[in-house]
Amino acid sequence: MVQTEKTAIIADDYTGAGDAGIHFARFGRKIELLLHMDALSRQRRDNTDIALTSETRFMEPAEAAAVVLDMVRQCRAAGYGRIFKKIDSTMRGNPGSEIEAVLKGTGLAAALICTAMPKTGRTCVDGVIYLDGVPLHRSEIGNDPFHPLASSSVADLLRLQTDLPIGFLTLKEIEVDEAALRLTILAMLERGVRLIVADAVEERHLTALARQLSAGDLLPVGAGGFAEALARLGAAEGQSAGEKRKVALHRPIVSVVGSLTEVSRRQVAHADKSGLFQTIDIRADAAVADIRNACEARLRDPGRTQPNILLRVVNGERPEKITREGGERVAEKLGYATASVCSMVPCRTIVSTGGSTSMAVAEALGIESVDLIDEILPGIVAGACHRPDGGVEWFISKAGGFGDDSLLTEIDARCVQT
């Protein structure tokens, strides 16, 4: 099933667009991550897939649906015949209302939804999401201060935002042959099911689901795992994940951590102690002038020997839930701090953790789009920047809730030179 139609990936934040789109790049497709929808009309992209961020994770469901519906219509008008709706593997944001909006914009019969990412320990069994065997709502991510979750059921979380009829594909049904699985799906469509929630615990389950998309009546919806299965099936014969452009990182690296998860906090602590980074603390309540002064003071330290810079937020207790506005303010301050650092130091590589932070940093640096090139570590997406005045060469992004404590230092170890 070689892919011929151009694909548009629509995610609700920057890191989601990146970690879905990168799989198409790995299997030989040229794909560009656009920061804003108006970039779609500024130049022709005849042979280019696109990944888009709607920046709707913290919007109200109806508002998010309206934004996504408009994006779908613009993508279709620009010749993108296939839409992949990227959702967060832990169902944060507005997945129900946004999937419904894409179905409306495409006219497809139903959405085939799979949140599983087996490579990172994220599975779905009997419609329930598990993280390394722990039900989602009992995991650390289930206590995300932006999106605390009360259920691990995909259906329960969808029903918070949509009334479309829901059906389920179990592992047993997915593991039968392709024709039998197709008959099961057709029976659901005849009953009026519009949202088909599929289980998966292994890569072969995702592949079996991706094969069902060839009929053209289903909207693919899922996380990076489903995107990878779809990209693999759509690759030209003989094309493998090894045939891709190379990423050659250079120091100094600016690592910007805006995620508030405990995983990210541990990664920051490890990097801070490694001796590889000059750490600059950005107070959550700091004024803009104070942020630049803090950056200047640390970078002019005569005892500074570290080539890399680490920006982290301090002065913030972890509340039960953080408002959209509060999160955006912190992200904007980190973006301003990054731009300040890059105006003082010739930085060539940016590493950004967290979707809102990544978007704010990219905007502050004047990055218009990013050519997705490679996944340098699992879930760590590297792309080449399109920026009018040059400067920053590589933009690396990751979602906040995963990775070893040593992740930031592992990225530094991949640099070819200072």
C-alpha positions in Angstrom: 0.0 0.0 0.0 2.4 2.7 -1.2 1.1 6.1 -0.2 0.4 8.5 -3.0 -1.9 11.1 -1.4 -0.3 14.0 0.5 -0.9 13.7 4.2 -1.7 16.5 6.7 -1.2 15.6 10.4 -3.2 17.8 12.7 -2.1 17.7 16.4 -3.2 19.9 19.3 0.4 20.9 20.3 3.9 21.2 18.8 5.4 18.1 20.2 2.4 16.0 19.1 2.8 17.2 15.5 6.5 16.4 15.7 6.3 12.9 17.2 3.7 11.8 14.7 5.2 13.5 11.6 8.7 12.2 12.2 7.7 8.7 11.3 6.8 9.8 7.8 10.2 11.4 7.4 11.9 8.1 8.7 10.1 6.2 5.9 11.2 8.4 3.1 8.5 11.2 3.0 9.4 14.8 3.0 7.4 16.4 5.8 7.4 20.0 7.1 6.0 21.1 10.5 4.3 24.4 10.1 4.0 26.7 13.1 1.0 28.5 11.7 -1.8 27.7 9.3 -1.1 30.8 7.1 2.2 29.3 6.1 0.3 26.7 4.1 -0.6 29.3 1.4 2.8 31.1 1.3 4.5 28.5 -1.0 3.7 25.4 -3.0 4.3 22.1 -1.3 3.6 19.7 -4.2 5.4 16.7 -2.8 5.5 17.6 0.9 3.4 16.2 3.7 2.7 18.6 6.5 2.3 18.4 10.3 0.3 21.2 11.9 -0.4 22.2 15.5 -3.8 23.7 16.3 -2.6 24.8 19.7 -6.0 23.8 21.1 -5.1 21.6 24.0 -6.2 24.2 26.6 -9.2 25.6 24.7 -12.8 24.9 25.5 -14.1 21.9 23.5 -16.3 23.9 21.1 -13.6 26.5 20.5 -11.1 23.7 19.7 -13.5 22.0 17.4 -14.0 25.2 15.4 -10.3 25.7 15.0 -9.7 22.1 13.9 -12.6 22.1 11.4 -11.2 25.2 9.7 -7.8 23.6 9.5 -9.2 20.5 7.9 -11.1 22.5 5.3 -7.9 24.5 4.4 -5.9 21.3 4.2 -8.4 19.7 1.8 -8.5 22.9 -0.3 -4.7 22.8 -0.6 -4.8 19.2 -1.9 -4.1 17.2 1.2 -6.3 14.1 0.6 -5.4 12.2 3.8 -5.8 13.6 7.3 -4.2 11.9 10.3 -5.7 13.2 13.6 -2.9 13.1 16.2 -4.2 12.8 19.7 -2.3 12.6 23.0 -1.6 9.0 24.0 -3.0 9.9 27.4 -6.1 11.7 26.0 -5.2 15.1 27.3 -6.8 18.1 25.6 -10.0 17.9 23.5 -9.8 14.6 21.6 -13.6 14.0 21.5 -14.6 17.4 20.0 -11.6 17.5 17.7 -12.2 14.0 16.2 -15.8 14.9 15.7 -14.7 18.1 13.9 -12.3 16.2 11.5 -15.1 13.7 10.7 -17.4 16.6 9.8 -14.7 18.2 7.7 -13.8 15.0 5.8 -17.1 13.3 5.6 -15.6 10.0 6.5 -17.7 7.2 8.0 -15.9 6.8 11.3 -12.7 7.3 13.2 -10.4 4.4 13.9 -8.8 5.4 17.2 -5.7 3.8 18.8 -3.8 5.5 21.6 -1.2 2.8 22.1 2.6 3.3 21.8 4.0 -0.2 22.7 7.6 1.0 22.3 7.2 3.4 25.2 5.0 1.1 27.4 1.7 2.7 26.5 -0.9 0.1 25.7 -4.7 -0.2 25.4 -6.6 -3.3 26.6 -10.4 -3.5 26.7 -10.6 0.2 25.9 -8.4 1.1 28.9 -5.1 2.9 28.7 -2.1 1.5 30.6 1.3 3.2 31.2 3.8 0.4 31.9 1.0 -1.7 33.2 -0.5 1.0 35.4 -4.0 2.3 34.6 -3.6 5.9 33.2 -5.6 7.7 35.9 -3.4 6.1 38.6 -0.1 7.1 36.9 2.0 10.2 37.3 0.6 11.6 34.0 -2.9 11.0 35.3 -2.1 13.7 37.9 -0.9 16.2 35.3 -1.5 19.6 36.8 -3.0 20.9 33.5 -5.2 17.8 32.9 -5.8 15.6 35.9 -7.7 12.5 34.8 -10.4 10.6 36.7 -10.6 7.6 34.3 -8.4 5.4 32.1 -11.2 4.5 29.7 -10.9 5.9 26.2 -14.6 5.9 25.8 -15.2 7.7 29.1 -12.7 10.4 28.1 -14.2 10.8 24.6 -17.7 11.1 26.1 -16.7 14.2 28.0 -16.7 16.0 24.6 -18.8 14.1 22.1 -22.0 12.1 21.8 -21.0 10.1 18.7 -21.7 6.4 19.0 -18.6 4.4 20.2 -17.6 0.8 19.4 -14.7 -1.3 20.4 -12.1 -3.6 18.7 -10.6 -6.1 21.1 -7.2 -7.8 20.7 -8.9 -11.0 19.7 -10.8 -9.3 16.9 -7.6 -7.5 15.7 -5.5 -10.7 15.7 -7.8 -12.5 13.2 -7.1 -12.2 9.5 -7.4 -9.0 7.6 -10.7 -9.9 5.9 -12.4 -10.9 9.1 -11.3 -7.7 10.8 -12.8 -5.8 7.9 -16.1 -7.5 8.3 -16.2 -6.6 12.0 -15.5 -3.0 11.2 -18.2 -2.9 8.4 -20.7 -4.4 10.9 -19.9 -1.5 13.3 -20.4 1.0 10.5 -23.8 -0.5 9.6 -24.8 -0.1 13.3 -24.0 3.6 13.1 -20.7 3.5 15.1 -18.7 6.7 14.4 -15.8 6.2 16.9 -14.1 2.8 16.8 -11.7 2.4 19.8 -9.1 -0.2 19.2 -6.9 -2.1 21.6 -3.1 -2.7 20.9 -0.2 -4.0 23.0 2.2 -4.9 20.2 3.4 -3.3 17.0 1.6 -6.0 14.9 -1.7 -4.8 16.3 -1.0 -1.3 15.0 0.0 -2.7 11.6 -3.2 -4.7 11.4 -5.2 -1.6 12.1 -3.3 0.5 9.6 -4.1 -2.0 6.9 -7.8 -1.3 7.4 -7.4 2.3 6.3 -6.9 1.3 2.6 -10.6 1.2 2.1 -10.7 5.0 2.5 -13.8 5.2 4.7 -12.0 5.5 8.1 -10.2 8.5 9.7 -6.9 7.4 11.3 -6.7 8.8 14.9 -4.0 8.1 17.4 -0.6 8.7 18.9 2.9 8.3 17.4 2.6 4.5 17.4 -0.3 4.5 15.0 1.4 7.2 12.9 4.5 5.0 12.6 2.4 2.0 11.4 0.7 4.1 8.8 3.9 5.6 7.6 5.6 2.2 7.3 2.7 0.7 5.2 2.7 3.8 3.0 6.5 3.6 2.3 7.8 2.8 -1.2 8.9 -0.8 -1.7 12.4 -1.3 -0.2 12.2 1.9 1.8 13.3 1.4 5.4 13.5 3.6 8.4 17.3 3.7 8.0 17.2 5.7 4.7 17.0 9.3 5.9 18.9 12.5 6.2 21.4 12.7 8.9 21.3 15.0 12.0 24.7 16.5 12.9 24.2 18.4 16.2 26.6 21.1 17.4 27.2 22.7 20.7 26.3 24.9 22.4 22.9 23.4 23.1 20.2 25.4 24.8 17.8 23.0 26.7 14.5 24.5 27.7 12.3 22.6 30.1 8.8 23.8 30.5 7.1 20.5 31.4 6.0 20.2 35.0 6.0 16.4 35.2 8.3 14.7 37.7 10.1 13.0 34.8 11.1 16.3 33.4 12.1 17.6 36.8 14.4 14.6 37.3 15.9 15.2 33.8 16.6 18.8 34.7 18.2 17.8 38.0 20.5 15.3 36.3 21.6 17.8 33.6 22.2 20.5 36.2 24.6 18.1 38.2 26.3 16.8 35.1 28.7 19.8 34.6 27.7 20.0 31.0 25.2 22.9 31.4 25.2 26.4 32.7 21.8 26.5 34.5 19.7 29.7 34.3 16.7 29.7 36.6 13.7 31.7 35.3 11.2 32.7 38.0 7.6 32.1 37.0 6.7 35.6 38.2 9.7 37.4 36.7 9.3 40.6 34.7 10.7 40.5 31.1 13.6 42.9 32.0 14.6 40.6 35.0 14.7 37.6 32.7 17.2 39.2 30.3 19.3 40.4 33.2 19.3 36.9 34.8 20.5 35.5 31.5 23.2 38.1 31.0 24.5 37.7 34.6 24.9 33.9 34.2 26.4 34.0 30.8 29.0 36.7 31.7 30.1 34.7 34.8 34.0 34.7 34.4 34.1 31.1 35.9 31.7 29.8 33.2 33.2 26.7 31.4 30.1 24.8 30.4 29.4 24.9 26.7 25.6 24.3 27.0 22.8 26.3 28.7 19.8 24.9 30.6 16.7 27.0 31.2 14.3 25.9 33.9 11.4 27.4 35.7 11.6 27.9 39.5 9.4 29.5 42.2 6.4 27.4 41.4 4.7 24.9 43.8 2.9 22.2 41.9 -0.8 22.8 42.3 -3.6 20.4 41.6 -4.5 22.1 38.3 -2.8 25.0 36.4 -4.9 27.4 34.3 -4.3 27.7 30.6 -3.3 31.3 31.0 -0.8 30.5 33.7 0.8 27.8 31.6 1.0 30.1 28.6 2.7 32.8 30.6 5.4 30.5 31.8 5.9 29.2 28.3 6.2 32.8 26.9 8.8 33.6 29.5 10.9 30.6 28.6 10.6 31.6 25.0 11.8 35.1 25.7 14.7 33.7 27.8 15.7 31.4 25.0 15.7 34.3 22.5 17.7 36.4 25.0 20.3 33.6 25.3 20.6 33.1 21.6 21.2 36.8 21.1 24.2 36.6 23.4 25.6 33.1 22.5 25.9 31.6 19.0 23.6 28.7 19.7 23.0 26.2 16.9 20.8 23.5 18.7 17.7 24.0 20.8 16.1 21.2 22.9 12.6 22.0 24.1 10.5 19.9 26.5 6.7 20.3 26.5 4.3 21.2 23.8 3.4 24.8 24.9 7.1 25.5 25.7 8.2 24.2 22.3 5.7 26.4 20.4 6.6 29.5 22.5 10.4 29.0 22.0 10.0 28.5 18.3 7.9 31.6 17.9 10.3 33.7 20.1 13.2 32.6 17.8 11.3 33.5 14.7 11.2 29.9 13.4 8.5 29.7 10.6 8.6 25.9 10.0 10.8 22.9 10.7 11.7 20.2 8.3 11.4 17.0 10.3 14.5 14.8 9.8 15.0 12.1 12.4 14.1 10.7 15.7 17.5 10.8 17.4 16.2 8.9 20.5 12.8 7.3 21.0 10.3 10.2 21.1 13.0 12.9 20.6 12.3 14.6 17.3 15.0 16.7 15.4 14.2 19.0 12.6 16.0 21.6 10.5 14.8 25.2 11.1 13.5 27.6 8.6 14.3 31.0 10.1 14.7 34.2 8.1 18.0 35.3 9.7 19.6 31.8 10.0 21.3 31.2 13.3 19.7 28.2 15.1 20.2 25.1 12.9 18.4 22.3 14.8 15.2 22.3 16.8 14.7 19.2 19.0 11.4 18.6 20.8 10.0 16.1 23.2 6.8 15.7 25.2 7.3 16.0 28.9 6.2 12.7 30.5 8.8 10.2 29.4 12.5 9.4 29.1 15.4 8.5 31.3 16.8 10.9 33.8 20.0 11.2 31.7 18.1 12.2 28.5 19.4 15.8 28.2 23.0 14.6 28.7 22.5 11.8 26.2 21.5 14.4 23.6 24.7 16.3 24.3 26.7 13.1 23.8 25.4 13.1 20.2 27.0 16.4 19.3 29.7 16.1 16.7 31.7 19.2 17.9 31.5 22.4 19.8 
